[in-house]
Amino acid sequence: MAQRLPPLKPLPAFEAAARLLSFTEAAEELHVTQAAISHQIKQLEDAMGVTLFRRLNRALALTEEGKIFAATVRPALIQIGQVAERIRHYDAEGPLTVSCLPSFASAWLVPRLARFRALHPQIDIRLSADYEMTDFDTEDIDMAIRWGTGGYEGLHEIRLMTEEVFPVCSPRLYNDPTHPLQKPEDLKYHTLLHDDVRTDWRVWLTAANVTGVNPEKGPRYNYSNLVLQAAIAGEGVALGRSAIAHDALEQGLLVKPFSFSIPSDYAYWIVCPKDRAGRPKIKAFTDWLLSEAKRE
């Protein structure tokens, strides 16, 4: 049978009054009035059916019942306070598990994580990289970076960055002595590398008014970072997404042979359950992600 608890709200007032043996000093410590302390003690005594204090002339003393109760309440409140403090620290420090696409993790996020660690050494990022949609109700994931159109029902979401799509290739292929890539029509002389993840050569070629190029022919890869690795190796020309291809372009591993780009209908979104959005670790990582995206 469940035990009947006394009202919990008056317990801090009782603990302070029992420790200080003064309603006045207890009121000052808790930043309330003496009348409020007196009212809460009476509420507790009425609920328990015992007298906890003896009101003496200019003095206050605990009854035997009050001494017994104080001996339990004081350590219980201390323990609750200590646990609450540990939880607050845990929310600001320790591990933060982030789910994202493998391509985004390897090509964009991981190369930048050292800068986050320098700013927040107390937070350990744990990456969970896969293509499955995170289920925050069943998985031990704090937040996620999703690639899509937004509008994730029931989740707090912030758009991290949009993307453009454009051809990329190795510098060697770009300067091919037989068929250099000087204009989009020159793609007919080169192998097109295909990414199965929503980067369609047909869409780009149509938007660029390019004819005479077969948009279907060429090897296919199911991961965006694999198709970029193939392009870096000189296997052909890939359609690069600006976020994923950014570092390889900056390092000169890839070049953008043509200026024409098309906007992607997908973007990267920072998402988490709405009740977690204000947690210090999640806010720190979100703010850092946004600042990194803004730098580019």
Buried (B, 14 or more C-beta within 10 A) or exposed (E): EEEEEBEEEBBBBBBBBBBBBBBEBBBBBBEBEBEBBBBBBEBBBEEBEBBBBEEEEEEBEBBEBBEEBBEEBBEEBEEEEEEEEEEEEEBBBEEBBBBBBBBBBBBBBBEBBEEBEEEBEEBEBEBBBEEEEBEBEEEEBBBBBBBBEBEBEEBBBBEBBBBBBBBBBBEEBBEBEEEEBEEBBBBEEBBBBBBEBBBBBEBBBEEBEBEEBEBEEBEEBEBBBBBBBBBBEBBBBBBBBBBBBBBBBEEEBBBBBBEBBBEBEBBBBBBBBEEBBEBBBBBBBBEBBBEBBEEE
